[in-house]
Amino acid sequence: MELHFTKMEGIGNDYIYVDGINQEVPMDAEFISRISNRHFGIGGDGMIVILKSDQYDFKMRMFNLDGSEGMMCGNGIRCFAKFCYDHHLTDKKVLNIETKAGLRIVELIFDGDEVVGAKVDMQEPILNCKDIPVIFDQEKMINEKVMIGDQEYALTAVSMGNPHVITYVDSLDFDIETIGKQFEHHQIFPESVNTEFVEVINDHYLKMRVWERGSGETMACGTGACATAVAAVLNHKAGRKSWVRMDGGDLHIHWDEKDGHVYMTGPAGKVFEGEIEM
């Protein structure tokens, strides 16, 4: 039996997209990790499945490289919306998409007739420690010092539907694999955590590297960029509109003061399509 798929990427954050409406899709960890392997499979940061929703236009399920299921993916949801439009599953240009983190509203961006990106209403950031979750003795964790490994870091915790912790560095040239794993599995993060290491260039331009739980370092992270922009406002390092640069490219993030929502704008692209034997 063959599974039809489309490899897509949002500033280098690449996933294997499969239509779960018109074909049966295995969603077990062994299958997902196998096809996500860059040497023996299709290759990607994981798999994203398009499904019907009882409430909204579509339902998105996303899985990390190790087969674990994630709550949300900012780069992934832009490509998800492009997939739905490109594959004629809808002719809507604004999609309401169900995720494990709740509703996300995606407005497609066109160049002529081609979908080239999207603007996503990522809803309000979550700052309450118990809801992120992070085990901490205060309601919020903003610029709080914590020992990770043998070094003390000033941390800000933010959830964009999935948990993030942000710390500031003078240089992005360091061994992220060692420290990323220490952050991911630290005892104060009961559901593990995504970590953003951020270099502030100016009050509207931030650079970051990201270590994602279940996937390791990735070229980009949309929810991480949103969390980084929110943290920069909370720490008085940037304004409410900023560009976040990652290895894969830039995202524009706007934390709207009026409605409290975070809006993320960025590209979405198709790499190739194919079939794989299951």
C-alpha positions as CSV (number, residue, x, y, z in Angstrom):
1,M,0.0,0.0,0.0
2,E,1.3,3.4,-0.9
3,L,1.0,6.6,1.1
4,H,0.9,9.9,-0.8
5,F,2.8,12.7,0.8
6,T,4.0,16.2,0.2
7,K,7.3,17.5,1.7
8,M,6.9,21.2,2.7
9,E,8.9,23.7,4.6
10,G,8.5,27.0,6.4
11,I,11.8,28.7,6.6
12,G,13.6,25.4,6.7
13,N,11.3,23.8,9.3
14,D,10.3,20.8,7.2
15,Y,7.6,18.3,7.7
16,I,6.0,15.4,5.7
17,Y,2.4,16.3,5.0
18,V,-0.2,13.7,4.4
19,D,-3.9,13.9,3.6
20,G,-5.7,11.9,6.3
21,I,-9.1,12.8,4.8
22,N,-8.8,10.8,1.6
23,Q,-6.4,8.0,2.7
24,E,-5.5,6.0,5.8
25,V,-2.5,7.3,7.6
26,P,-0.4,5.4,10.2
27,M,0.3,7.6,13.2
28,D,2.4,5.3,15.3
29,A,5.8,6.5,16.6
30,E,7.8,3.8,14.7
31,F,6.4,4.7,11.3
32,I,6.7,8.5,11.9
33,S,10.3,8.3,13.1
34,R,11.2,6.0,10.2
35,I,9.8,8.2,7.4
36,S,11.2,11.3,9.1
37,N,14.7,9.9,9.1
38,R,16.9,11.9,6.7
39,H,19.0,8.9,5.7
40,F,16.5,6.0,5.4
41,G,13.2,7.8,5.0
42,I,11.7,10.9,3.3
43,G,13.4,13.2,5.8
44,G,11.9,16.0,7.9
45,D,11.4,17.4,11.4
46,G,8.3,15.1,11.7
47,M,4.9,14.5,10.1
48,I,1.7,16.6,9.9
49,V,-1.6,15.1,9.1
50,I,-4.6,16.9,7.5
51,L,-7.9,15.7,9.0
52,K,-11.6,16.6,9.1
53,S,-12.8,18.7,12.1
54,D,-16.1,18.6,13.8
55,Q,-15.9,22.3,14.6
56,Y,-13.7,24.1,12.1
57,D,-12.4,23.8,8.5
58,F,-9.7,21.3,9.2
59,K,-7.9,19.5,12.1
60,M,-4.1,19.4,12.3
61,R,-2.1,16.7,14.1
62,M,1.6,17.2,14.2
63,F,4.3,14.7,15.2
64,N,7.9,15.3,16.1
65,L,10.9,13.5,14.7
66,D,10.8,10.9,17.5
67,G,7.1,10.2,16.8
68,S,5.8,12.0,19.8
69,E,2.8,14.3,19.2
70,G,3.1,18.0,19.6
71,M,0.5,20.6,20.5
72,M,1.2,23.1,17.8
73,C,3.6,24.1,15.1
74,G,3.8,27.7,13.8
75,N,5.8,27.0,10.7
76,G,3.8,23.8,10.2
77,I,0.4,25.4,10.2
78,R,1.3,27.9,7.5
79,C,2.3,25.0,5.2
80,F,-0.8,23.0,6.4
81,A,-3.1,25.8,5.1
82,K,-1.2,26.0,1.8
83,F,-1.5,22.2,1.4
84,C,-5.3,22.4,1.9
85,Y,-5.6,25.1,-0.7
86,D,-3.2,23.7,-3.2
87,H,-4.8,20.2,-3.0
88,H,-8.3,21.7,-3.6
89,L,-9.5,20.6,-0.2
90,T,-10.9,24.1,0.2
91,D,-11.2,27.4,-1.7
92,K,-11.2,29.5,1.4
93,K,-8.4,32.0,1.8
94,V,-8.9,32.3,5.6
95,L,-9.0,28.9,7.4
96,N,-10.0,28.0,10.9
97,I,-7.8,25.1,12.0
98,E,-8.3,22.9,15.0
99,T,-5.0,22.0,16.8
100,K,-4.3,20.3,20.1
101,A,-3.6,23.8,21.4
102,G,-7.0,25.1,20.2
103,L,-8.2,27.2,17.3
104,R,-5.7,28.9,15.0
105,I,-6.9,31.3,12.2
106,V,-4.7,31.3,9.1
107,E,-4.9,33.9,6.4
108,L,-3.2,32.8,3.2
109,I,-0.8,35.2,1.3
110,F,-0.7,35.0,-2.5
111,D,1.7,35.9,-5.3
112,G,-0.7,35.9,-8.2
113,D,-2.5,32.6,-7.9
114,E,0.2,30.9,-5.8
115,V,0.1,30.6,-2.1
116,V,3.5,31.8,-0.8
117,G,2.9,32.3,2.9
118,A,0.4,33.0,5.6
119,K,-0.4,35.2,8.5
120,V,-1.5,33.2,11.6
121,D,-3.4,34.4,14.6
122,M,-1.5,32.4,17.3
123,Q,-3.9,33.6,20.0
124,E,-2.7,35.0,23.4
125,P,0.6,33.8,24.9
126,I,0.3,31.8,28.2
127,L,2.5,33.2,31.0
128,N,1.2,31.4,34.0
129,C,3.8,28.9,35.1
130,K,1.3,26.2,36.0
131,D,-0.3,26.4,32.6
132,I,2.9,26.4,30.6
133,P,3.8,24.1,32.5
134,V,6.9,25.0,34.5
135,I,7.5,24.2,38.2
136,F,8.4,27.5,39.8
137,D,7.4,29.2,43.0
138,Q,6.1,32.4,41.4
139,E,3.1,32.9,39.1
140,K,5.3,33.9,36.2
141,M,8.9,33.2,35.2
142,I,10.3,36.4,33.7
143,N,14.1,36.8,33.7
144,E,14.5,34.4,36.6
145,K,17.8,32.7,37.3
146,V,17.9,28.9,37.2
147,M,20.8,26.4,37.2
148,I,20.8,24.3,34.1
149,G,23.7,21.8,34.2
150,D,26.6,23.6,35.8
151,Q,25.6,27.1,34.6
152,E,23.1,29.7,35.7
153,Y,20.7,31.1,33.1
154,A,18.2,33.9,33.3
155,L,14.9,32.4,32.0
156,T,11.6,33.6,30.7
157,A,8.9,31.0,30.2
158,V,6.1,31.4,27.6
159,S,3.6,28.9,26.1
160,M,2.2,29.4,22.6
161,G,0.2,26.2,22.9
162,N,3.4,24.4,23.6
163,P,6.1,25.2,26.3
164,H,9.0,27.5,25.6
165,V,11.8,28.9,27.7
166,I,13.9,31.8,26.4
167,T,17.3,32.9,27.5
168,Y,19.6,35.6,26.2
169,V,23.2,35.0,24.9
170,D,26.0,37.2,23.7
171,S,26.8,34.9,20.8
172,L,24.9,32.1,19.1
173,D,28.1,30.2,18.4
174,F,28.0,27.4,21.1
175,D,27.4,23.7,21.5
176,I,23.6,23.6,21.5
177,E,23.2,19.9,21.6
178,T,24.7,19.5,25.0
179,I,22.9,22.4,26.7
180,G,19.7,21.9,24.6
181,K,19.2,18.4,26.0
182,Q,19.8,19.6,29.6
183,F,17.1,22.2,29.1
184,E,14.7,19.8,27.4
185,H,14.8,17.3,30.3
186,H,15.3,19.6,33.3
187,Q,13.1,18.7,36.2
188,I,11.3,22.1,36.3
189,F,9.7,21.3,32.9
190,P,7.4,18.4,33.6
191,E,6.4,18.1,29.9
192,S,9.9,18.9,28.7
193,V,10.5,22.2,26.9
194,N,11.5,24.0,23.7
195,T,14.4,26.3,24.3
196,E,15.3,29.5,22.4
197,F,18.7,31.0,22.7
198,V,18.4,34.6,21.7
199,E,20.8,37.3,20.6
200,V,19.3,40.8,20.6
201,I,20.4,42.9,17.7
202,N,18.2,45.9,18.3
203,D,14.7,46.7,19.5
204,H,13.0,45.2,16.4
205,Y,15.4,42.5,15.3
206,L,16.2,39.3,17.2
207,K,18.3,36.3,16.2
208,M,17.8,32.9,17.8
209,R,18.7,29.2,17.7
210,V,16.1,26.7,18.9
211,W,16.3,23.3,20.5
212,E,12.9,21.6,20.1
213,R,11.7,18.8,22.4
214,G,11.5,15.5,20.5
215,S,13.4,16.9,17.5
216,G,16.6,18.5,18.6
217,E,17.9,21.6,16.9
218,T,15.8,22.7,13.9
219,M,16.3,25.4,11.4
220,A,13.3,27.4,12.6
221,C,10.4,27.3,15.0
222,G,7.3,29.4,14.5
223,T,5.9,29.1,18.1
224,G,9.4,29.6,19.3
225,A,9.7,32.9,17.3
226,C,6.4,34.0,18.8
227,A,7.6,33.1,22.3
228,T,10.9,34.9,21.7
229,A,9.1,38.1,20.6
230,V,6.8,38.0,23.6
231,A,9.7,37.5,26.0
232,A,11.6,40.4,24.4
233,V,8.6,42.7,25.2
234,L,8.4,41.4,28.8
235,N,12.1,41.9,29.2
236,H,12.1,45.4,27.6
237,K,14.4,44.3,24.8
238,A,12.1,44.9,21.8
239,G,8.9,46.5,20.8
240,R,5.6,44.7,20.0
241,K,6.6,44.3,16.3
242,S,9.8,42.5,15.6
243,W,11.6,40.3,13.1
244,V,13.0,37.1,14.4
245,R,15.9,35.6,12.4
246,M,16.6,31.8,12.5
247,D,18.9,29.6,10.5
248,G,16.1,29.0,8.0
249,G,15.0,32.6,7.6
250,D,12.9,35.4,9.1
251,L,9.4,35.6,10.6
252,H,7.6,38.8,11.4
253,I,5.9,38.8,14.8
254,H,3.4,41.2,16.2
255,W,2.1,41.0,19.8
256,D,-1.0,43.2,19.4
257,E,-1.6,45.4,22.5
258,K,-5.3,45.7,21.7
259,D,-6.5,42.1,21.6
260,G,-3.4,40.5,23.2
261,H,-3.0,38.1,20.3
262,V,0.3,37.2,18.7
263,Y,0.3,37.4,14.9
264,M,3.0,35.5,12.9
265,T,3.7,36.1,9.2
266,G,6.0,34.1,7.1
267,P,6.5,31.9,4.0
268,A,5.3,28.4,3.2
269,G,6.7,26.3,0.4
270,K,6.4,22.9,-1.2
271,V,9.6,20.9,-1.7
272,F,8.3,17.8,-3.5
273,E,5.6,15.2,-3.6
274,G,5.7,11.4,-3.8
275,E,4.5,8.1,-2.6
276,I,6.1,5.8,0.0
277,E,5.4,2.1,0.6
278,M,3.9,1.5,4.0
